[in-house]
Amino acid sequence: MGKGYGESPIRVLRRCDILAVRVTLTAGAAPIIFKIAHVDLYFFYDIDVAALALEISCNDISLAAAQDAMFRMGRAYPAYWDADGNAGHCPVLVEWLAADGSVLGRSDYENRNKFLAFVCQHRSPCIAAHWEFLLRPLVPHYSDDKGLLRYRLLEYYRMPMMANLALEGVERVARADCVRLALTLGPGEGCPKRADWGWVGYLGGGRHRSGQHEREPVRTDHYSQGRQGDLYGQSLF
Protein backbone atom coordinates (compact mmCIF):
# COMPACT_ATOMS: atom_id res chain seq x y z
CA MET A 1 0.00 0.00 0.00
CA GLY A 2 1.32 3.41 -0.92
CA LYS A 3 1.87 6.06 1.72
CA GLY A 4 1.76 9.73 0.79
CA TYR A 5 3.20 12.64 2.77
CA GLY A 6 0.74 15.48 2.35
CA GLU A 7 1.39 17.35 -0.86
CA SER A 8 4.79 15.76 -1.27
CA PRO A 9 5.49 14.25 -4.71
CA ILE A 10 7.12 11.26 -2.95
CA ARG A 11 5.18 8.02 -2.56
CA VAL A 12 6.48 4.88 -0.88
CA LEU A 13 5.34 1.34 -1.75
CA ARG A 14 6.26 -1.59 0.51
CA ARG A 15 6.38 -5.31 -0.29
CA CYS A 16 5.22 -7.59 2.52
CA ASP A 17 5.45 -11.00 0.84
CA ILE A 18 9.24 -11.45 1.18
CA LEU A 19 10.42 -12.28 4.70
CA ALA A 20 14.03 -13.39 4.15
CA VAL A 21 16.78 -13.80 1.57
CA ARG A 22 19.04 -16.86 1.34
CA VAL A 23 22.46 -16.07 -0.10
CA THR A 24 25.20 -18.46 -1.22
CA LEU A 25 28.21 -16.18 -1.52
CA THR A 26 30.71 -18.56 -3.15
CA ALA A 27 30.69 -22.05 -4.63
CA GLY A 28 30.64 -24.64 -1.87
CA ALA A 29 29.89 -22.12 0.88
CA ALA A 30 27.01 -22.69 3.28
CA PRO A 31 24.01 -20.44 2.52
CA ILE A 32 23.37 -17.49 4.85
CA ILE A 33 19.80 -16.46 5.60
CA PHE A 34 19.22 -12.74 6.15
CA LYS A 35 16.01 -11.43 7.65
CA ILE A 36 14.34 -8.68 5.66
CA ALA A 37 13.31 -5.63 7.66
CA HIS A 38 11.61 -3.92 4.72
CA VAL A 39 11.55 -3.64 0.94
CA ASP A 40 10.45 -0.17 -0.12
CA LEU A 41 10.16 1.50 -3.50
CA TYR A 42 10.32 5.29 -3.39
CA PHE A 43 8.64 7.12 -6.26
CA PHE A 44 9.64 10.73 -6.97
CA TYR A 45 6.86 11.81 -9.28
CA ASP A 46 8.19 15.29 -10.04
CA ILE A 47 11.39 13.92 -11.61
CA ASP A 48 10.18 10.46 -12.74
CA VAL A 49 12.72 8.60 -10.63
CA ALA A 50 12.23 5.55 -8.39
CA ALA A 51 14.68 4.22 -5.79
CA LEU A 52 14.62 0.74 -4.27
CA ALA A 53 15.48 0.47 -0.56
CA LEU A 54 16.20 -2.96 0.94
CA GLU A 55 17.19 -3.52 4.58
CA ILE A 56 18.45 -6.92 5.75
CA SER A 57 19.96 -8.25 8.96
CA CYS A 58 21.74 -11.34 10.23
CA ASN A 59 23.28 -12.58 13.48
CA ASP A 60 26.23 -14.80 14.37
CA ILE A 61 28.24 -14.78 11.16
CA SER A 62 31.98 -14.36 10.85
CA LEU A 63 33.61 -11.05 9.99
CA ALA A 64 34.89 -12.56 6.74
CA ALA A 65 31.34 -13.59 5.77
CA ALA A 66 30.06 -10.09 6.56
CA GLN A 67 32.82 -8.54 4.44
CA ASP A 68 32.08 -10.90 1.56
CA ALA A 69 28.33 -10.25 1.78
CA MET A 70 28.91 -6.49 1.64
CA PHE A 71 31.24 -6.96 -1.32
CA ARG A 72 29.09 -9.34 -3.38
CA MET A 73 25.49 -8.41 -2.64
CA GLY A 74 23.90 -5.43 -4.32
CA ARG A 75 25.26 -6.17 -7.80
CA ALA A 76 22.64 -5.35 -10.43
CA TYR A 77 24.39 -7.58 -12.97
CA PRO A 78 27.77 -9.30 -13.39
CA ALA A 79 30.73 -7.39 -14.76
CA TYR A 80 32.34 -10.58 -16.13
CA TRP A 81 32.43 -14.37 -15.79
CA ASP A 82 35.44 -16.49 -14.92
CA ALA A 83 36.62 -19.59 -16.76
CA ASP A 84 34.31 -21.78 -14.67
CA GLY A 85 31.27 -19.71 -15.60
CA ASN A 86 30.93 -18.02 -12.21
CA ALA A 87 29.76 -14.41 -12.26
CA GLY A 88 32.58 -12.13 -11.17
CA HIS A 89 32.22 -10.79 -7.60
CA CYS A 90 28.54 -11.75 -7.41
CA PRO A 91 26.90 -14.29 -5.09
CA VAL A 92 26.52 -17.77 -6.53
CA LEU A 93 22.82 -17.72 -5.65
CA VAL A 94 20.31 -15.28 -4.15
CA GLU A 95 16.83 -16.51 -3.21
CA TRP A 96 13.89 -14.46 -1.90
CA LEU A 97 11.95 -16.48 0.68
CA ALA A 98 8.32 -16.29 1.77
CA ALA A 99 7.12 -16.75 5.35
CA ASP A 100 6.76 -20.51 4.81
CA GLY A 101 10.29 -20.80 3.44
CA SER A 102 9.26 -21.25 -0.19
CA VAL A 103 11.38 -19.59 -2.86
CA LEU A 104 9.65 -16.65 -4.54
CA GLY A 105 12.46 -15.61 -6.85
CA ARG A 106 16.11 -16.44 -7.50
CA SER A 107 19.13 -14.89 -9.17
CA ASP A 108 20.51 -15.88 -12.55
CA TYR A 109 24.00 -14.35 -12.46
CA GLU A 110 25.38 -17.53 -14.03
CA ASN A 111 23.29 -17.07 -17.21
CA ARG A 112 26.06 -15.41 -19.23
CA ASN A 113 24.30 -15.81 -22.59
CA LYS A 114 21.22 -13.97 -21.37
CA PHE A 115 23.16 -10.92 -20.17
CA LEU A 116 25.42 -10.67 -23.22
CA ALA A 117 22.64 -11.21 -25.75
CA PHE A 118 20.54 -8.51 -24.07
CA VAL A 119 23.28 -5.89 -24.07
CA CYS A 120 24.24 -6.70 -27.67
CA GLN A 121 20.65 -6.16 -28.78
CA HIS A 122 19.70 -3.16 -26.64
CA ARG A 123 23.03 -1.47 -25.82
CA SER A 124 21.78 -1.45 -22.23
CA PRO A 125 22.51 -3.74 -19.28
CA CYS A 126 20.10 -6.44 -18.18
CA ILE A 127 19.56 -6.68 -14.44
CA ALA A 128 19.58 -10.02 -12.64
CA ALA A 129 16.32 -11.96 -12.32
CA HIS A 130 15.95 -11.60 -8.54
CA TRP A 131 16.09 -7.80 -8.80
CA GLU A 132 13.54 -7.90 -11.60
CA PHE A 133 11.28 -9.95 -9.34
CA LEU A 134 11.69 -7.46 -6.50
CA LEU A 135 10.60 -4.57 -8.74
CA ARG A 136 7.49 -6.24 -10.16
CA PRO A 137 4.92 -5.26 -11.37
CA LEU A 138 7.32 -2.72 -12.89
CA VAL A 139 9.13 -4.16 -15.92
CA PRO A 140 12.48 -3.27 -17.51
CA HIS A 141 12.27 -0.74 -20.33
CA TYR A 142 13.54 -3.12 -23.00
CA SER A 143 11.73 -6.18 -21.69
CA ASP A 144 9.14 -8.05 -23.77
CA ASP A 145 6.99 -8.36 -20.63
CA LYS A 146 3.88 -6.23 -20.42
CA GLY A 147 3.56 -3.68 -17.64
CA LEU A 148 2.02 -0.30 -16.91
CA LEU A 149 5.33 1.16 -15.73
CA ARG A 150 8.76 0.57 -17.27
CA TYR A 151 12.14 1.46 -15.80
CA ARG A 152 15.78 1.80 -16.79
CA LEU A 153 18.86 1.58 -14.61
CA LEU A 154 20.28 4.99 -13.75
CA GLU A 155 23.20 4.22 -11.49
CA TYR A 156 26.38 2.18 -11.44
CA TYR A 157 25.86 -1.58 -11.37
CA ARG A 158 27.11 -1.81 -7.77
CA MET A 159 24.30 -0.41 -5.65
CA PRO A 160 24.98 2.14 -2.90
CA MET A 161 24.85 0.57 0.54
CA MET A 162 25.33 1.23 4.24
CA ALA A 163 26.12 -1.40 6.87
CA ASN A 164 26.12 -1.48 10.66
CA LEU A 165 28.21 -4.20 12.32
CA ALA A 166 28.24 -5.28 15.97
CA LEU A 167 31.42 -7.20 16.83
CA GLU A 168 32.60 -9.08 19.88
CA GLY A 169 36.11 -8.05 20.83
CA VAL A 170 36.18 -5.15 18.39
CA GLU A 171 39.63 -4.19 19.69
CA ARG A 172 40.94 -7.39 18.09
CA VAL A 173 39.84 -6.39 14.60
CA ALA A 174 42.96 -5.85 12.50
CA ARG A 175 43.65 -2.54 10.81
CA ALA A 176 43.50 -4.31 7.43
CA ASP A 177 39.94 -5.45 8.15
CA CYS A 178 38.95 -1.92 9.18
CA VAL A 179 40.27 -0.62 5.87
CA ARG A 180 38.44 -3.32 3.94
CA LEU A 181 35.20 -2.52 5.75
CA ALA A 182 35.61 1.19 5.05
CA LEU A 183 36.22 0.55 1.34
CA THR A 184 33.58 -2.24 1.13
CA LEU A 185 36.15 -4.75 -0.04
CA GLY A 186 35.94 -8.49 0.34
CA PRO A 187 37.94 -10.42 2.94
CA GLY A 188 41.65 -10.78 2.35
CA GLU A 189 45.10 -10.92 3.85
CA GLY A 190 46.97 -7.77 4.74
CA CYS A 191 46.09 -4.13 4.33
CA PRO A 192 45.20 -2.96 0.78
CA LYS A 193 47.86 -0.72 -0.72
CA ARG A 194 47.04 2.80 -1.83
CA ALA A 195 47.59 1.78 -5.46
CA ASP A 196 44.92 -0.90 -5.06
CA TRP A 197 42.21 1.53 -3.99
CA GLY A 198 41.48 2.44 -7.58
CA TRP A 199 41.55 0.72 -10.95
CA VAL A 200 44.95 -0.34 -12.23
CA GLY A 201 45.29 -1.11 -15.91
CA TYR A 202 43.29 -0.24 -18.97
CA LEU A 203 39.98 -1.10 -20.60
CA GLY A 204 39.05 -4.75 -20.13
CA GLY A 205 41.69 -5.87 -17.65
CA GLY A 206 41.91 -4.03 -14.35
CA ARG A 207 42.95 -5.10 -10.89
CA HIS A 208 40.35 -4.49 -8.22
CA ARG A 209 41.09 -2.50 -5.09
CA SER A 210 41.02 -5.69 -3.06
CA GLY A 211 43.80 -7.13 -5.18
CA GLN A 212 41.33 -9.43 -6.91
CA HIS A 213 40.95 -9.28 -10.67
CA GLU A 214 37.80 -7.47 -11.69
CA ARG A 215 36.63 -5.82 -14.86
CA GLU A 216 34.79 -2.55 -14.97
CA PRO A 217 31.58 -2.52 -17.05
CA VAL A 218 32.37 -0.24 -19.97
CA ARG A 219 31.21 0.41 -23.50
CA THR A 220 33.37 -1.05 -26.23
CA ASP A 221 33.24 -1.24 -30.00
CA HIS A 222 32.39 -4.95 -29.76
CA TYR A 223 28.72 -4.19 -29.50
CA SER A 224 28.48 -1.82 -32.45
CA GLN A 225 29.84 -4.75 -34.45
CA GLY A 226 27.35 -7.18 -32.93
CA ARG A 227 29.99 -9.26 -31.16
CA GLN A 228 29.61 -10.78 -27.72
CA GLY A 229 32.45 -10.29 -25.29
CA ASP A 230 33.00 -10.55 -21.57
CA LEU A 231 32.50 -6.84 -20.99
CA TYR A 232 29.39 -4.84 -21.56
CA GLY A 233 28.36 -1.28 -21.10
CA GLN A 234 26.43 0.47 -18.39
CA SER A 235 23.82 2.97 -19.50
CA LEU A 236 23.02 6.14 -17.64
CA PHE A 237 19.64 7.73 -18.19
C-alpha positions as CSV (number, residue, x, y, z in Angstrom):
1,M,0.0,0.0,0.0
2,G,1.3,3.4,-0.9
3,K,1.9,6.1,1.7
4,G,1.8,9.7,0.8
5,Y,3.2,12.6,2.8
6,G,0.7,15.5,2.4
7,E,1.4,17.4,-0.9
8,S,4.8,15.8,-1.3
9,P,5.5,14.2,-4.7
10,I,7.1,11.3,-3.0
11,R,5.2,8.0,-2.6
12,V,6.5,4.9,-0.9
13,L,5.3,1.3,-1.7
14,R,6.3,-1.6,0.5
15,R,6.4,-5.3,-0.3
16,C,5.2,-7.6,2.5
17,D,5.4,-11.0,0.8
18,I,9.2,-11.5,1.2
19,L,10.4,-12.3,4.7
20,A,14.0,-13.4,4.1
21,V,16.8,-13.8,1.6
22,R,19.0,-16.9,1.3
23,V,22.5,-16.1,-0.1
24,T,25.2,-18.5,-1.2
25,L,28.2,-16.2,-1.5
26,T,30.7,-18.6,-3.1
27,A,30.7,-22.0,-4.6
28,G,30.6,-24.6,-1.9
29,A,29.9,-22.1,0.9
30,A,27.0,-22.7,3.3
31,P,24.0,-20.4,2.5
32,I,23.4,-17.5,4.9
33,I,19.8,-16.5,5.6
34,F,19.2,-12.7,6.2
35,K,16.0,-11.4,7.7
36,I,14.3,-8.7,5.7
37,A,13.3,-5.6,7.7
38,H,11.6,-3.9,4.7
39,V,11.6,-3.6,0.9
40,D,10.4,-0.2,-0.1
41,L,10.2,1.5,-3.5
42,Y,10.3,5.3,-3.4
43,F,8.6,7.1,-6.3
44,F,9.6,10.7,-7.0
45,Y,6.9,11.8,-9.3
46,D,8.2,15.3,-10.0
47,I,11.4,13.9,-11.6
48,D,10.2,10.5,-12.7
49,V,12.7,8.6,-10.6
50,A,12.2,5.5,-8.4
51,A,14.7,4.2,-5.8
52,L,14.6,0.7,-4.3
53,A,15.5,0.5,-0.6
54,L,16.2,-3.0,0.9
55,E,17.2,-3.5,4.6
56,I,18.5,-6.9,5.7
57,S,20.0,-8.3,9.0
58,C,21.7,-11.3,10.2
59,N,23.3,-12.6,13.5
60,D,26.2,-14.8,14.4
61,I,28.2,-14.8,11.2
62,S,32.0,-14.4,10.8
63,L,33.6,-11.1,10.0
64,A,34.9,-12.6,6.7
65,A,31.3,-13.6,5.8
66,A,30.1,-10.1,6.6
67,Q,32.8,-8.5,4.4
68,D,32.1,-10.9,1.6
69,A,28.3,-10.2,1.8
70,M,28.9,-6.5,1.6
71,F,31.2,-7.0,-1.3
72,R,29.1,-9.3,-3.4
73,M,25.5,-8.4,-2.6
74,G,23.9,-5.4,-4.3
75,R,25.3,-6.2,-7.8
76,A,22.6,-5.3,-10.4
77,Y,24.4,-7.6,-13.0
78,P,27.8,-9.3,-13.4
79,A,30.7,-7.4,-14.8
80,Y,32.3,-10.6,-16.1
81,W,32.4,-14.4,-15.8
82,D,35.4,-16.5,-14.9
83,A,36.6,-19.6,-16.8
84,D,34.3,-21.8,-14.7
85,G,31.3,-19.7,-15.6
86,N,30.9,-18.0,-12.2
87,A,29.8,-14.4,-12.3
88,G,32.6,-12.1,-11.2
89,H,32.2,-10.8,-7.6
90,C,28.5,-11.8,-7.4
91,P,26.9,-14.3,-5.1
92,V,26.5,-17.8,-6.5
93,L,22.8,-17.7,-5.7
94,V,20.3,-15.3,-4.1
95,E,16.8,-16.5,-3.2
96,W,13.9,-14.5,-1.9
97,L,11.9,-16.5,0.7
98,A,8.3,-16.3,1.8
99,A,7.1,-16.7,5.4
100,D,6.8,-20.5,4.8
101,G,10.3,-20.8,3.4
102,S,9.3,-21.2,-0.2
103,V,11.4,-19.6,-2.9
104,L,9.6,-16.6,-4.5
105,G,12.5,-15.6,-6.8
106,R,16.1,-16.4,-7.5
107,S,19.1,-14.9,-9.2
108,D,20.5,-15.9,-12.6
109,Y,24.0,-14.4,-12.5
110,E,25.4,-17.5,-14.0
111,N,23.3,-17.1,-17.2
112,R,26.1,-15.4,-19.2
113,N,24.3,-15.8,-22.6
114,K,21.2,-14.0,-21.4
115,F,23.2,-10.9,-20.2
116,L,25.4,-10.7,-23.2
117,A,22.6,-11.2,-25.7
118,F,20.5,-8.5,-24.1
119,V,23.3,-5.9,-24.1
120,C,24.2,-6.7,-27.7
121,Q,20.7,-6.2,-28.8
122,H,19.7,-3.2,-26.6
123,R,23.0,-1.5,-25.8
124,S,21.8,-1.4,-22.2
125,P,22.5,-3.7,-19.3
126,C,20.1,-6.4,-18.2
127,I,19.6,-6.7,-14.4
128,A,19.6,-10.0,-12.6
129,A,16.3,-12.0,-12.3
130,H,15.9,-11.6,-8.5
131,W,16.1,-7.8,-8.8
132,E,13.5,-7.9,-11.6
133,F,11.3,-10.0,-9.3
134,L,11.7,-7.5,-6.5
135,L,10.6,-4.6,-8.7
136,R,7.5,-6.2,-10.2
137,P,4.9,-5.3,-11.4
138,L,7.3,-2.7,-12.9
139,V,9.1,-4.2,-15.9
140,P,12.5,-3.3,-17.5
141,H,12.3,-0.7,-20.3
142,Y,13.5,-3.1,-23.0
143,S,11.7,-6.2,-21.7
144,D,9.1,-8.0,-23.8
145,D,7.0,-8.4,-20.6
146,K,3.9,-6.2,-20.4
147,G,3.6,-3.7,-17.6
148,L,2.0,-0.3,-16.9
149,L,5.3,1.2,-15.7
150,R,8.8,0.6,-17.3
151,Y,12.1,1.5,-15.8
152,R,15.8,1.8,-16.8
153,L,18.9,1.6,-14.6
154,L,20.3,5.0,-13.8
155,E,23.2,4.2,-11.5
156,Y,26.4,2.2,-11.4
157,Y,25.9,-1.6,-11.4
158,R,27.1,-1.8,-7.8
159,M,24.3,-0.4,-5.6
160,P,25.0,2.1,-2.9
161,M,24.8,0.6,0.5
162,M,25.3,1.2,4.2
163,A,26.1,-1.4,6.9
164,N,26.1,-1.5,10.7
165,L,28.2,-4.2,12.3
166,A,28.2,-5.3,16.0
167,L,31.4,-7.2,16.8
168,E,32.6,-9.1,19.9
169,G,36.1,-8.0,20.8
170,V,36.2,-5.1,18.4
171,E,39.6,-4.2,19.7
172,R,40.9,-7.4,18.1
173,V,39.8,-6.4,14.6
174,A,43.0,-5.8,12.5
175,R,43.7,-2.5,10.8
176,A,43.5,-4.3,7.4
177,D,39.9,-5.5,8.2
178,C,39.0,-1.9,9.2
179,V,40.3,-0.6,5.9
180,R,38.4,-3.3,3.9
181,L,35.2,-2.5,5.8
182,A,35.6,1.2,5.1
183,L,36.2,0.6,1.3
184,T,33.6,-2.2,1.1
185,L,36.2,-4.7,0.0
186,G,35.9,-8.5,0.3
187,P,37.9,-10.4,2.9
188,G,41.7,-10.8,2.3
189,E,45.1,-10.9,3.9
190,G,47.0,-7.8,4.7
191,C,46.1,-4.1,4.3
192,P,45.2,-3.0,0.8
193,K,47.9,-0.7,-0.7
194,R,47.0,2.8,-1.8
195,A,47.6,1.8,-5.5
196,D,44.9,-0.9,-5.1
197,W,42.2,1.5,-4.0
198,G,41.5,2.4,-7.6
199,W,41.6,0.7,-11.0
200,V,45.0,-0.3,-12.2
201,G,45.3,-1.1,-15.9
202,Y,43.3,-0.2,-19.0
203,L,40.0,-1.1,-20.6
204,G,39.0,-4.7,-20.1
205,G,41.7,-5.9,-17.7
206,G,41.9,-4.0,-14.3
207,R,42.9,-5.1,-10.9
208,H,40.3,-4.5,-8.2
209,R,41.1,-2.5,-5.1
210,S,41.0,-5.7,-3.1
211,G,43.8,-7.1,-5.2
212,Q,41.3,-9.4,-6.9
213,H,40.9,-9.3,-10.7
214,E,37.8,-7.5,-11.7
215,R,36.6,-5.8,-14.9
216,E,34.8,-2.5,-15.0
217,P,31.6,-2.5,-17.0
218,V,32.4,-0.2,-20.0
219,R,31.2,0.4,-23.5
220,T,33.4,-1.1,-26.2
221,D,33.2,-1.2,-30.0
222,H,32.4,-5.0,-29.8
223,Y,28.7,-4.2,-29.5
224,S,28.5,-1.8,-32.4
225,Q,29.8,-4.8,-34.4
226,G,27.3,-7.2,-32.9
227,R,30.0,-9.3,-31.2
228,Q,29.6,-10.8,-27.7
229,G,32.5,-10.3,-25.3
230,D,33.0,-10.5,-21.6
231,L,32.5,-6.8,-21.0
232,Y,29.4,-4.8,-21.6
233,G,28.4,-1.3,-21.1
234,Q,26.4,0.5,-18.4
235,S,23.8,3.0,-19.5
236,L,23.0,6.1,-17.6
237,F,19.6,7.7,-18.2
